[in-house]
């Protein structure tokens, strides 16, 4: 299947999930994350969930990161430029939901992409080679291209991988891992 077909399929699959299931599956994903060999790092980039798109609730991962005393970095989107600016999450960080439903920091201590060790990545679908599909705006591909080469890229998904995404492009940056409620896939 191609990206457009897979986007439609996985938006529909997520739409069918009841809120209680999303909560339970998100907790399972956070618990699966503990198996990854990533916990010796310092700077972790995390996305905050768009609730109306039934994304994985990253609050559980946020709690794990806080419990391990890790630096958590959040992004703010610039839709005119198609870029993300990254801020350290602190006790003083104000989070505001933008017009697209994305919870984002208002401002704060800016962090460079080159400082990130691990990036948790939202996605709609992915394949057995680690290729991923987001919403199609390219924010994460541009962002990941600016990160250091050894940054660990971790996708989060309610669903298992597709066999193959048929229209992967050269600029698409694959995952290193994808965490599901029952399994961790390594690529």
C-alpha positions as CSV (number, residue, x, y, z in Angstrom):
1,X,0.0,0.0,0.0
2,X,1.1,3.6,-0.5
3,X,1.3,6.4,2.0
4,X,-2.1,7.9,1.2
5,X,-3.9,4.5,1.4
6,X,-2.1,3.7,4.7
7,X,-3.0,7.1,6.1
8,X,-6.7,6.5,5.5
9,X,-6.5,3.0,6.8
10,X,-4.8,3.9,10.1
11,X,-6.8,7.1,10.7
12,X,-9.9,4.9,10.5
13,X,-8.5,2.2,12.7
14,X,-7.6,4.8,15.4
15,X,-11.0,6.4,15.1
16,X,-12.5,3.0,16.1
17,X,-10.6,2.9,19.4
18,X,-12.6,3.8,22.4
19,X,-11.0,6.3,24.9
20,X,-10.5,3.6,27.6
21,X,-8.7,1.4,25.1
22,X,-6.4,4.3,24.1
23,X,-5.5,4.8,27.8
24,X,-4.8,1.1,28.4
25,X,-2.8,0.7,25.2
26,X,-0.8,3.9,25.9
27,X,0.1,2.5,29.3
28,X,1.2,-0.8,27.7
29,X,3.4,1.1,25.2
30,X,5.1,3.0,28.1
31,X,5.8,-0.2,29.9
32,X,7.2,-1.8,26.7
33,X,9.5,1.2,26.3
34,X,11.3,0.2,29.5
35,X,12.8,-2.8,27.5
36,X,14.7,-0.5,25.2
37,X,18.4,0.1,25.7
38,X,18.0,3.9,25.7
39,X,17.8,4.8,29.4
40,X,21.4,5.8,29.8
41,X,20.9,8.9,27.7
42,X,20.1,12.5,28.9
43,X,18.0,14.4,26.4
44,X,14.6,12.9,25.3
45,X,12.4,14.6,22.8
46,X,8.7,13.8,23.3
47,X,5.5,14.8,21.5
48,X,2.4,15.6,23.4
49,X,-0.7,13.9,22.1
50,X,-3.4,15.4,19.9
51,X,-6.4,14.0,21.7
52,X,-8.9,14.6,18.9
53,X,-6.7,12.5,16.5
54,X,-6.7,9.6,19.1
55,X,-2.9,9.6,19.3
56,X,-1.0,7.6,21.9
57,X,-1.2,9.3,25.3
58,X,2.4,10.1,26.0
59,X,1.7,11.1,29.6
60,X,2.9,7.7,30.8
61,X,6.2,8.0,29.0
62,X,6.5,11.5,30.4
63,X,6.1,10.1,33.9
64,X,8.8,7.5,33.2
65,X,11.2,10.1,32.0
66,X,10.5,12.4,35.0
67,X,11.0,9.4,37.3
68,X,14.4,8.7,35.7
69,X,15.3,12.4,36.0
70,X,15.8,12.8,32.3
71,X,15.6,16.1,30.3
72,X,12.4,16.2,28.3
73,X,12.3,18.4,25.3
74,X,9.0,19.4,23.6
75,X,8.4,21.1,20.2
76,X,6.5,24.1,19.0
77,X,5.3,24.0,15.4
78,X,5.8,26.8,12.8
79,X,3.2,25.9,10.1
80,X,4.4,28.7,7.8
81,X,7.9,27.5,7.7
82,X,7.2,23.8,8.3
83,X,9.7,23.6,11.2
84,X,9.8,22.8,14.9
85,X,11.5,24.7,17.7
86,X,12.4,22.7,20.7
87,X,12.1,23.7,24.4
88,X,13.2,22.1,27.6
89,X,10.2,21.1,29.7
90,X,10.6,22.7,33.2
91,X,8.2,23.4,36.1
92,X,7.7,26.8,34.6
93,X,6.8,25.6,31.1
94,X,3.4,26.8,29.9
95,X,1.6,24.4,27.5
96,X,-1.0,25.7,25.2
97,X,-3.0,23.8,22.6
98,X,-2.5,25.4,19.1
99,X,-5.2,25.8,16.4
100,X,-4.4,22.3,15.1
101,X,-5.1,20.7,18.5
102,X,-1.3,20.2,19.3
103,X,-0.3,20.9,22.9
104,X,2.9,22.9,22.7
105,X,5.2,24.9,25.0
106,X,4.6,28.7,24.7
107,X,8.3,29.4,25.1
108,X,11.2,28.6,27.4
109,X,14.8,27.3,27.2
110,X,15.5,26.5,23.6
111,X,17.4,23.2,22.8
112,X,19.2,22.4,19.6
113,X,18.4,19.3,17.6
114,X,22.0,18.3,17.9
115,X,21.6,18.0,21.7
116,X,18.9,15.3,21.5
117,X,19.8,11.7,22.3
118,X,16.4,10.0,21.8
119,X,13.3,11.1,19.8
120,X,9.9,9.6,20.4
121,X,8.0,10.0,17.1
122,X,4.3,10.1,16.4
123,X,3.1,8.2,13.4
124,X,0.1,6.8,11.6
125,X,1.7,3.6,10.2
126,X,5.1,2.0,9.6
127,X,6.6,-1.0,7.9
128,X,8.9,-3.9,8.7
129,X,11.9,-1.9,7.4
130,X,11.2,1.0,9.9
131,X,9.8,3.4,7.4
132,X,7.1,5.5,8.9
133,X,4.1,7.6,7.8
134,X,3.0,10.7,9.6
135,X,0.4,13.2,8.7
136,X,2.3,14.2,5.5
137,X,3.6,17.6,6.3
138,X,7.2,16.5,6.6
139,X,7.8,18.2,10.0
140,X,9.6,15.2,11.5
141,X,11.6,14.3,8.4
142,X,13.0,17.9,8.4
143,X,13.5,17.8,12.2
144,X,15.3,14.4,12.2
145,X,17.6,15.5,9.4
146,X,18.9,18.2,11.7
147,X,19.6,15.8,14.6
148,X,23.0,14.1,15.1
149,X,23.5,10.9,13.1
150,X,23.3,8.6,16.1
151,X,20.1,10.0,17.6
152,X,17.8,7.1,18.5
153,X,14.4,7.3,16.7
154,X,11.6,5.5,18.4
155,X,8.1,5.3,16.9
156,X,5.0,4.7,18.9
157,X,2.0,2.8,17.5
158,X,-1.1,1.0,18.6
159,X,-0.7,-1.4,15.7
160,X,1.8,-3.9,14.2
161,X,3.9,-3.0,11.1
162,X,2.7,-3.2,7.5
163,X,4.8,-5.5,5.3
164,X,6.0,-2.6,3.1
165,X,5.2,1.0,2.3
166,X,5.4,1.2,-1.5
167,X,6.3,4.8,-2.0
168,X,9.2,5.5,0.4
169,X,11.3,8.5,-0.7
170,X,15.0,9.2,-0.2
171,X,14.4,12.0,2.3
172,X,12.3,9.7,4.5
173,X,14.1,8.9,7.7
174,X,13.5,5.4,9.1
175,X,13.0,4.5,12.8
176,X,15.4,2.5,14.9
177,X,12.6,1.1,17.0
178,X,8.8,1.1,17.1
179,X,6.9,0.3,20.4
180,X,3.5,-1.3,20.3
181,X,1.4,-2.4,23.3
182,X,2.7,-6.0,23.0
183,X,6.0,-5.8,21.2
184,X,9.1,-3.7,20.4
185,X,10.3,-3.8,16.8
186,X,14.0,-3.1,16.1
187,X,15.0,-2.1,12.6
